Amino acid sequence: MQRACAVFVLLLAMSAPGATRGASHEPRYKSEFTYDEQLLEKMIRMEAEMDKWETRMNEQLGQLTSLREHIDHLMKTEDSRLELIKEAYVESRNNLTALLSRADSQVQQLIEKIKKETATTPNILFKARRVKNETPSAGEIIVFEDVLYNHGSGYDRSSGVFIAPIGGTYLFTARLLSQSGGSVFFEINVNGSMNSNGALYGHQGHSYASADSVVRLLHGERVIIKSLYLNTIDNGSRLYGALASQSNEFTGVLLHV
């Protein structure tokens, strides 16, 4: 409305006598009223056009505002989605890392287990024969002085004592052969205690007394063959001392570490 008033005042000023026509010119209109009417009519049309343009601009501004709000909403929605995606990614990555860590640990444990189960057992093995004393007394260590092999150097041929080079499960066997009519009583002694024993009494001809033992030893523990009783060799009989297939023997082997 203020624009319309300003235009109207401007048009009135232009329509004043002498403002648009010189004194020496003839008027182009029949009367000043006709000129004013036409001028006012133009002003009204201009104001209408301006109103239309203002309406269109307001509509376009409204559309732009709506579009901007929609874009803002989409951006906020996308930010929320991105945040959710980021959180899900971080959680999945952490879960995957933990899963891989557990899998690595389980695989490592399995590898260690397989290594233990398939590890080569050290070659600890000995075999000795031919007793040093054919008439041992009660409590005496029976020494086998002819050593066929002694892998690991656990058996001492001078003392008859086996000392475990490493800890593990061992198998020991002893076989003693008496002369005809004699008796044999002995034990496999582990760290000072009887673990197994063998006996032979009142037989005819050469006969064996044997014993075996599976024991778990620690490094440095001792195993011996010990004679039992005062009359170990009854009636003056003796252990058979010949180096032949019937000879006395003491063996040991590491089964598992």
VENTAHU-V157580 format. One record per pair of residues at least 4 apart in sequence whose ideal C-beta (glycine too) atoms are under 6 Angstrom apart, sorted by sequence separation. I is the first residue (numbers start at 0). J is the second residue. D is the distance in whole Angstrom. If there is no record, write none. Layout:
BEGIN
i->I j->J d->D
i->I j->J d->D
END
This chain:
BEGIN
i->20 j->24 d->5
i->29 j->33 d->5
i->113 j->117 d->6
i->114 j->118 d->6
i->135 j->139 d->4
i->177 j->181 d->4
i->202 j->206 d->4
i->216 j->220 d->4
i->232 j->236 d->5
i->242 j->246 d->6
i->13 j->18 d->6
i->28 j->33 d->5
i->149 j->154 d->5
i->155 j->160 d->5
i->188 j->193 d->6
i->189 j->194 d->4
i->226 j->231 d->5
i->232 j->237 d->6
i->13 j->19 d->5
i->20 j->26 d->6
i->28 j->34 d->4
i->135 j->141 d->5
i->177 j->183 d->5
i->154 j->161 d->5
i->186 j->193 d->4
i->187 j->194 d->5
i->199 j->206 d->5
i->153 j->161 d->5
i->175 j->183 d->5
i->187 j->195 d->4
i->153 j->162 d->6
i->199 j->208 d->4
i->238 j->247 d->6
i->146 j->156 d->5
i->175 j->185 d->6
i->186 j->196 d->4
i->198 j->208 d->6
i->130 j->141 d->6
i->131 j->142 d->4
i->153 j->164 d->5
i->197 j->208 d->4
i->144 j->156 d->5
i->185 j->197 d->6
i->197 j->209 d->5
i->130 j->143 d->6
i->131 j->144 d->5
i->151 j->164 d->5
i->197 j->210 d->4
i->173 j->187 d->6
i->184 j->198 d->5
i->196 j->210 d->6
i->128 j->143 d->6
i->129 j->144 d->6
i->195 j->210 d->5
i->127 j->143 d->4
i->129 j->145 d->4
i->171 j->187 d->6
i->183 j->199 d->4
i->128 j->145 d->5
i->142 j->159 d->3
i->195 j->212 d->4
i->182 j->200 d->4
i->194 j->212 d->5
i->127 j->146 d->5
i->140 j->159 d->5
i->14 j->34 d->6
i->194 j->214 d->6
i->14 j->35 d->5
i->126 j->147 d->5
i->126 j->148 d->6
i->177 j->199 d->6
i->187 j->210 d->5
i->14 j->38 d->6
i->125 j->149 d->4
i->179 j->204 d->5
i->183 j->208 d->4
i->187 j->212 d->5
i->189 j->214 d->5
i->224 j->249 d->5
i->124 j->150 d->5
i->127 j->154 d->6
i->10 j->38 d->5
i->122 j->150 d->5
i->123 j->151 d->4
i->125 j->154 d->4
i->176 j->205 d->6
i->190 j->220 d->5
i->176 j->207 d->5
i->190 j->221 d->6
i->10 j->42 d->6
i->174 j->207 d->5
i->175 j->208 d->5
i->189 j->222 d->5
i->205 j->239 d->6
i->7 j->42 d->6
i->174 j->209 d->4
i->188 j->223 d->5
i->6 j->42 d->5
i->173 j->210 d->5
i->188 j->225 d->5
i->172 j->211 d->4
i->185 j->224 d->6
i->186 j->225 d->5
i->123 j->164 d->6
i->171 j->212 d->5
i->185 j->226 d->6
i->186 j->227 d->6
i->185 j->227 d->6
i->3 j->46 d->5
i->170 j->213 d->5
i->184 j->227 d->4
i->184 j->228 d->5
i->169 j->214 d->6
i->168 j->215 d->5
i->169 j->216 d->6
i->184 j->231 d->6
i->166 j->217 d->5
i->171 j->222 d->6
i->173 j->224 d->5
i->181 j->232 d->6
i->182 j->233 d->4
i->166 j->218 d->5
i->163 j->216 d->4
i->165 j->218 d->6
i->163 j->218 d->6
i->181 j->236 d->3
i->180 j->236 d->6
i->163 j->220 d->5
i->178 j->236 d->5
i->162 j->221 d->6
i->177 j->236 d->6
i->178 j->237 d->5
i->160 j->221 d->6
i->161 j->222 d->4
i->178 j->239 d->5
i->160 j->223 d->5
i->176 j->239 d->4
i->176 j->245 d->5
i->176 j->247 d->6
i->175 j->247 d->5
i->174 j->248 d->5
i->173 j->249 d->5
i->172 j->250 d->5
i->171 j->251 d->5
i->169 j->251 d->6
i->170 j->252 d->5
i->140 j->223 d->5
i->141 j->224 d->5
i->169 j->253 d->6
i->170 j->254 d->6
i->140 j->225 d->6
i->141 j->226 d->6
i->167 j->253 d->5
i->168 j->254 d->5
i->139 j->226 d->5
i->168 j->255 d->5
i->167 j->255 d->6
i->167 j->256 d->4
i->161 j->251 d->6
i->135 j->226 d->4
i->137 j->228 d->5
i->137 j->229 d->5
i->137 j->231 d->6
i->135 j->231 d->6
i->134 j->232 d->5
i->134 j->237 d->5
i->133 j->237 d->4
i->133 j->238 d->5
i->143 j->249 d->5
i->133 j->240 d->5
i->130 j->238 d->5
i->129 j->242 d->6
i->129 j->246 d->6
i->130 j->247 d->5
i->128 j->246 d->5
i->128 j->248 d->4
i->127 j->249 d->5
i->126 j->250 d->5
i->125 j->251 d->5
i->124 j->252 d->5
i->123 j->253 d->4
i->120 j->255 d->6
i->120 j->256 d->6
END
